Amino acid sequence: MHEPSEFYQSLLGMIRRAESRIFLSSLYIGSKEGELVDALYKALQDKPTLHVRLHLDLNRSTRPGPDSTARILLPLLSDFPDRIRVCMFRSPKLKGLMAKLVPPRFNEGWGTWHPKIYGTDDEVIISGANLNSSYFTNRQDRYIHIRSHPHLSQYCFAFLHACAGFTYRLSRSTSSPRGYALRWDDKDVHPHHIEPKARRTLLNFQKAYRLASAARLPILDHVGETPLNDVLIFPVIQAGQFGIREEERALSLLFDQILEQKDTLQGVPVVDITSGYFGIYKNYCDLVLRSHIGCRILAASPKANGFYGSRGISGRIPEGYTLLEQRFMQAVQDAGRMPTPQHPGVSLQEWERDGWTYHAKGLWLRPNESSDPYLTLFGSTNLNSRSANLDTELSFVLATTSENLRQRLSEEAANLWSQAQPWRGNKRPVRLGTKALVAAVGGML
């Protein structure tokens, strides 16, 4: 899918069709999402055997005020306590005195729950979008809807079920002025020291699913519902704070494989990379600069950054990304990787659309500039230092030889690049205060 509104209507349709389960994972649910919450309520009301699982970030979902995610979920918890489970992940990076000193608006800087999985029964949408009105209207992201696939749907559901073991459980409380309570069920593990348990859980989970997730997974074609048997999808978990770095390993292996085959390839392979928060992780930067392949990068312009116009320190974030882009492009020039007539090199463009913000992320790999992609990485990762080291991410690699699917992947990328403009970051000044801010918290951007 290409449009936020299409994503939203598809999500509502899935909720209305659900018969046995709904499972949604997001950073948070926006305070104005009455229609979405009402759809969940009606589904539970109309179908007595239906169960709902929500997996959200605790810090983002419990911000002070009457419109927090936790508060808007209270009617569901009150009327269907046995059929809805709300799990809230709290990063253990922020603990002790710092946890008390850092204001609520900034405590997400130490890591969040970031997977974006929207599933019901045997279908699932994988995206980078959160459940908030802007993501349904004028905030561009990626959205891949996989229908009639019980194996992939069960993998996503089981992933959330496994991770629930190191999260808080949201429940209604009549004794709390907030109206809710956060309960920690594991008496043997302190919630500020979950690293060993989380690492063990994720490693065991992936080990159990390794053979299944690496199997060929047929996807239904959108025209004629024709099964495609030439598609491979496998998940990659990145949770740096728990020592889980599958995304890094996958991308390193991918670039190594391309390098090994360079003498047999027709033309120069090209990887298209995009991120709404382009502060490319150092290891990925090294892969791009040291390889022989072409690399076309699309980043949000300052006006398309979600923090543009924010109050206080967060208003400097778009300028901070300009600084990171300037440093990256200087490294590209120093490495001799600028585009030439003979080689695509490494180029950077910026996405801008009037009245819109940009949140898409991922990559597409093509055998050469004029061919359709045969591989894509999609999901929650922003491919930056924060995604690599702080946030908990779930993404997927899709490889295919299907001409139909390759063409659709090409159309997806073309839709994003249709709003691309020349990078102008080299002409934008960066204030000294912003440079100091990036030096202090650069890994959190």
VOGU-3710 file (C-alpha; in Angstrom, 3 decimals, decimal comma):
1> mhepsefyqs> 0,000/0,000/0,000  1,125/3,555/-0,661  -1,173/5,914/1,236  -1,728/6,403/5,007  -5,494/6,433/4,515  -5,319/3,099/2,714  -3,348/1,650/5,630  -5,920/2,901/8,126  -8,933/1,580/6,232  -7,233/-1,781/5,766
11> llgmirraes> -6,520/-1,935/9,504  -10,136/-1,140/10,388  -11,300/-3,763/7,895  -9,060/-6,383/9,464  -10,421/-5,597/12,941  -14,022/-5,901/11,720  -13,292/-9,233/9,985  -11,399/-10,766/12,906  -12,928/-13,940/14,311  -10,490/-15,316/16,891
21> riflsslyig> -7,690/-12,840/17,590  -6,455/-9,291/17,106  -2,857/-8,456/17,965  -1,439/-4,961/17,568  2,077/-3,774/18,386  2,983/-0,098/18,237  4,870/2,585/20,095  1,543/4,028/21,288  -2,088/4,710/20,365  -2,918/8,368/19,830
31> skegelvdal> -5,280/10,240/22,131  -7,713/11,034/19,286  -8,106/7,488/17,985  -11,684/7,023/19,187  -12,702/5,274/15,976  -9,931/2,703/16,334  -10,696/2,010/20,004  -14,413/1,837/19,205  -13,698/-0,701/16,458  -11,828/-2,881/18,958
41> ykalqdkptl> -14,663/-2,499/21,474  -17,334/-3,461/18,939  -15,319/-6,459/17,755  -15,059/-7,735/21,317  -18,723/-7,005/21,939  -19,979/-8,764/18,803  -17,731/-11,840/18,979  -17,611/-13,508/22,403  -14,701/-15,793/21,504  -12,478/-12,994/20,166
51> hvrlhldlnr> -9,319/-12,057/22,109  -7,214/-8,896/21,769  -3,523/-8,415/22,573  -1,904/-4,971/22,532  1,843/-4,457/22,950  2,969/-0,859/23,514  5,773/1,250/24,959  5,203/2,109/28,608  6,866/5,529/28,742  5,152/6,795/25,600
61> strpgpdsta> 1,755/5,324/26,536  1,610/6,651/30,107  2,536/10,292/29,642  0,783/12,462/32,270  -2,650/13,738/31,341  -6,166/12,501/30,644  -5,463/11,541/27,032  -2,666/9,024/27,510  -2,890/5,704/25,694  -3,392/3,921/29,020
71> rillpllsdf> -6,408/6,094/29,840  -8,171/5,681/26,499  -7,916/1,880/26,815  -9,728/1,787/30,160  -13,203/1,071/28,690  -11,823/-2,056/27,006  -10,119/-3,213/30,186  -13,217/-2,518/32,232  -15,741/-4,347/30,044  -13,592/-7,179/28,668
81> pdrirvcmfr> -10,941/-7,865/31,333  -10,611/-11,552/30,444  -10,330/-11,056/26,679  -7,875/-8,202/26,314  -4,263/-8,099/27,435  -2,263/-4,877/27,226  1,498/-5,328/27,591  3,746/-2,335/28,157  7,494/-2,516/27,659  9,799/-0,315/29,710
91> spklkglmak> 13,419/-0,025/28,623  15,774/-1,033/31,458  18,384/1,445/30,213  16,801/4,215/32,282  16,897/3,292/35,955  17,842/4,562/39,386  18,190/8,296/39,997  18,115/9,117/36,272  14,688/7,533/35,941  13,397/9,991/38,529
101> lvpprfnegw> 15,129/13,047/37,087  14,385/12,670/33,358  11,053/14,353/32,408  8,346/12,129/30,865  8,690/13,749/27,456  12,344/12,694/27,221  12,470/9,300/28,944  11,931/7,545/25,611  15,464/8,553/24,685  16,811/5,536/26,573
111> gtwhpkiygt> 15,008/3,033/24,386  11,472/2,095/23,346  9,317/-0,792/22,198  9,316/-0,131/18,454  7,897/-3,115/16,447  4,888/-2,198/14,296  2,798/-5,344/13,792  -0,910/-5,183/13,014  -2,441/-8,646/12,821  -5,739/-10,501/12,988
121> ddeviisgan> -6,389/-14,205/12,516  -4,245/-15,176/9,491  -3,311/-11,780/8,054  -0,875/-9,111/9,117  0,267/-5,622/8,120  3,954/-4,880/8,701  4,695/-1,169/8,823  6,735/1,528/10,474  3,630/3,582/11,271  2,236/4,135/14,737
131> lnssyftnrq> -1,467/4,207/15,665  -1,999/7,941/15,581  -4,103/10,212/13,360  -1,135/11,733/11,520  -0,014/8,236/10,461  -3,480/7,713/8,976  -3,602/10,996/7,047  -0,433/12,941/6,200  2,602/11,066/7,590  4,180/8,884/4,915
141> dryihirshp> 5,363/5,397/5,804  5,538/1,884/4,303  2,755/-0,688/4,607  2,959/-4,317/3,491  -0,229/-6,354/3,906  0,158/-10,142/3,812  -3,138/-11,999/3,650  -4,157/-15,609/4,267  -0,838/-16,626/5,740  -1,299/-18,471/9,044
151> hlsqycfafl> 2,406/-19,243/9,488  3,629/-15,644/9,289  0,685/-14,395/11,324  1,403/-16,975/14,020  5,084/-16,001/14,069  4,154/-12,364/14,777  1,616/-13,358/17,421  4,095/-15,730/19,096  6,769/-13,008/19,084  4,474/-10,712/21,078
161> hacagftyrl> 3,466/-13,542/23,382  7,128/-14,331/24,122  8,036/-10,697/24,766  5,114/-10,301/27,155  7,218/-12,133/29,723  9,369/-9,053/30,301  6,683/-6,355/30,187  4,218/-4,715/32,540  0,524/-5,582/32,309  -1,981/-2,737/32,195
171> srstssprgy> -5,133/-3,194/34,297  -7,959/-1,045/35,527  -7,693/0,250/39,099  -10,356/1,989/41,151  -7,843/2,926/43,851  -5,476/4,834/41,545  -6,241/8,470/40,591  -5,059/7,592/37,077  -7,673/4,859/36,819  -5,171/2,171/35,931
181> alrwddkdvh> -2,335/0,132/37,411  0,834/-1,350/35,926  1,477/-4,841/37,232  4,736/-6,784/37,060  3,997/-10,523/37,135  7,506/-12,001/37,361  8,467/-12,163/41,043  11,945/-13,508/40,266  13,093/-10,682/37,952  13,187/-6,980/38,826
191> phhiepkarr> 11,690/-4,824/36,034  14,857/-2,687/35,924  17,061/-5,730/35,357  15,374/-7,664/32,574  18,368/-7,838/30,220  19,326/-11,498/30,852  15,710/-12,687/30,662  14,953/-10,667/27,534  18,080/-11,919/25,769  17,346/-15,526/26,702
201> tllnfqkayr> 13,720/-15,206/25,614  14,534/-13,713/22,217  17,345/-16,179/21,472  15,185/-19,179/22,381  12,250/-17,812/20,425  14,239/-17,316/17,235  15,907/-20,696/17,625  12,505/-22,378/17,869  11,227/-20,578/14,767  14,421/-20,649/12,725
211> lasaarlpil> 13,495/-23,473/10,374  9,916/-22,304/9,987  10,754/-18,655/9,357  13,414/-19,582/6,793  11,003/-21,773/4,819  9,526/-20,542/1,593  6,337/-18,682/2,426  3,679/-18,410/-0,309  2,063/-14,993/-0,538  -1,237/-14,391/-2,308
221> dhvgetplnd> -1,072/-12,235/-5,401  -3,455/-9,266/-5,281  -4,825/-10,092/-8,746  -6,552/-13,422/-9,061  -5,356/-14,648/-5,644  -2,671/-16,690/-7,383  -0,198/-18,326/-4,955  3,392/-17,228/-5,371  5,910/-19,889/-4,397  9,013/-17,878/-5,252
231> vlifpviqag> 9,037/-15,607/-2,190  11,234/-15,920/0,878  10,487/-13,916/4,021  12,475/-14,093/7,229  12,370/-11,966/10,383  15,283/-10,123/11,964  15,208/-8,884/15,543  17,423/-6,010/16,591  17,580/-5,367/20,332  21,038/-3,976/20,978
241> qfgireeera> 20,487/-3,387/24,688  19,897/-7,158/25,024  22,780/-8,181/22,765  20,454/-9,277/19,914  21,801/-7,955/16,588  20,234/-10,027/13,815  19,600/-7,019/11,586  23,283/-6,083/11,651  24,321/-9,641/10,813  21,787/-9,866/7,994
251> lsllfdqile> 22,904/-6,634/6,316  26,583/-7,494/6,739  26,007/-10,902/5,125  24,042/-9,259/2,322  26,805/-6,795/1,444  29,432/-9,554/1,712  27,439/-11,733/-0,676  27,168/-8,925/-3,237  30,905/-8,310/-2,985  31,682/-11,988/-3,576
261> qkdtlqgvpv> 29,531/-12,024/-6,713  30,644/-8,704/-8,216  32,578/-10,346/-11,052  29,532/-12,337/-12,186  26,946/-9,556/-12,009  25,618/-7,664/-15,013  26,077/-4,007/-14,158  26,451/-2,319/-10,779  24,034/-3,414/-8,019  22,099/-0,570/-6,401
271> vditsgyfgi> 20,613/-0,388/-2,922  17,955/2,227/-2,194  17,836/3,241/1,471  15,321/5,469/3,195  14,725/6,662/6,738  12,675/9,421/8,274  15,483/9,854/10,808  18,644/9,506/8,767  21,536/9,271/11,178  22,878/6,091/9,607
281> yknycdlvlr> 24,397/3,628/12,078  28,209/3,582/11,819  28,401/-0,109/10,878  25,917/0,445/8,036  27,766/3,565/6,949  30,952/1,505/6,681  29,160/-1,097/4,550  27,969/1,612/2,157  31,305/3,431/1,917  33,480/0,336/1,501
291> shigcrilaa> 31,334/-1,510/-1,037  31,378/-1,145/-4,799  27,605/-0,932/-5,162  25,527/2,148/-5,872  23,495/3,623/-3,049  20,582/6,030/-3,384  19,411/7,476/-0,061  16,181/9,329/0,717  15,855/11,198/4,029  13,242/13,536/5,453
301> spkangfygs> 13,800/17,218/4,838  13,738/19,344/8,021  10,131/20,364/7,313  9,141/16,711/6,864  10,754/15,710/10,169  8,172/14,858/12,823  9,900/17,181/15,316  9,830/20,232/13,028  8,413/23,198/14,952  8,468/21,397/18,315
311> rgisgripeg> 8,885/23,408/21,484  12,118/23,436/23,450  15,107/21,204/22,828  13,204/18,783/20,587  12,772/21,614/18,074  16,505/21,324/17,378  16,224/17,688/16,280  15,686/18,387/12,540  18,784/20,593/12,605  20,635/17,789/14,381
321> ytlleqrfmq> 19,821/15,420/11,522  21,125/18,018/9,069  24,447/17,879/10,936  24,515/14,071/10,737  23,764/14,248/7,011  26,564/16,776/6,481  29,020/14,465/8,218  27,826/11,494/6,169  28,175/13,316/2,863  31,653/14,482/3,849
331> avqdagrmpt> 32,555/10,842/4,513  31,137/9,899/1,099  33,314/12,518/-0,561  36,399/11,478/1,430  35,856/7,851/0,393  35,630/8,770/-3,292  32,048/7,479/-3,497  30,349/10,483/-5,105  28,328/9,656/-8,260  30,111/9,763/-11,629
341> pqhpgvslqe> 28,948/9,143/-15,226  30,492/5,672/-14,956  29,189/4,715/-11,497  26,057/5,597/-9,470  28,154/6,062/-6,315  26,338/7,287/-3,199  23,713/10,012/-3,453  21,419/11,652/-0,902  18,059/13,280/-1,559  15,412/14,645/0,777
351> werdgwtyha> 11,677/13,970/0,893  9,339/16,912/1,141  5,609/17,255/0,531  3,608/20,274/1,570  1,792/19,637/4,844  3,215/16,109/5,261  5,882/14,469/7,397  8,044/11,465/6,508  8,485/8,261/8,500  9,254/5,554/5,896
361> kglwlrpnes> 12,242/3,290/6,403  13,945/0,287/4,848  15,924/-0,690/1,771  15,499/-2,218/-1,680  18,237/-4,094/-3,554  18,399/-4,068/-7,365  20,806/-5,943/-9,668  21,374/-2,619/-11,498  19,896/0,869/-11,742  17,244/0,016/-14,337
371> sdpyltlfgs> 15,992/-3,256/-12,806  13,234/-3,902/-10,310  14,244/-4,814/-6,732  14,532/-8,485/-5,819  15,030/-7,905/-2,091  13,665/-5,491/0,477  14,029/-4,873/4,198  10,856/-3,543/5,821  9,531/-3,092/9,338  10,286/-0,850/12,279
381> tnlnsrsanl> 14,020/-0,098/12,014  15,213/3,401/11,165  18,688/2,028/10,322  20,256/4,513/12,721  22,248/4,211/15,938  19,144/4,424/18,066  17,492/1,502/16,280  20,700/-0,504/16,483  21,505/0,050/20,144  18,499/1,304/22,134
391> dtelsfvlat> 15,115/0,425/20,677  13,678/-3,065/20,302  12,972/-3,633/16,605  11,383/-6,290/14,412  11,881/-6,153/10,660  11,634/-8,595/7,773  13,749/-9,396/4,735  11,775/-10,344/1,637  13,538/-11,849/-1,376  11,695/-12,827/-4,541
401> tsenlrqrls> 12,109/-13,855/-8,160  8,453/-13,064/-8,930  8,335/-10,457/-11,693  4,933/-9,285/-10,453  6,077/-8,746/-6,881  9,368/-7,170/-7,988  7,406/-4,662/-10,043  5,213/-3,796/-7,068  8,284/-3,280/-4,888  9,659/-0,971/-7,566
411> eeaanlwsqa> 6,382/0,963/-7,585  6,545/1,270/-3,802  10,027/2,803/-3,948  9,083/5,023/-6,901  6,112/6,380/-4,948  8,440/7,505/-2,152  11,101/8,908/-4,485  8,427/10,843/-6,415  8,636/13,451/-3,631  12,444/13,520/-3,632
421> qpwrgnkrpv> 14,310/16,796/-3,973  18,040/17,518/-4,167  19,717/17,429/-0,782  20,211/20,991/0,491  21,752/20,182/3,837  25,144/21,530/2,782  23,540/24,992/2,534  21,771/24,888/5,888  23,639/26,348/8,874  23,855/24,333/12,076
431> rlgtkalvaa> 24,055/26,324/15,296  26,749/25,669/17,876  24,131/24,703/20,454  22,789/22,020/18,130  26,281/20,636/17,610  26,694/20,431/21,368  23,318/18,674/21,660  24,275/16,095/19,024  27,601/15,515/20,775  25,746/14,841/24,022
441> vggml> 22,834/12,691/22,789  23,698/11,792/19,200  23,160/8,069/19,787  19,590/8,764/20,866  18,605/10,477/17,605
//
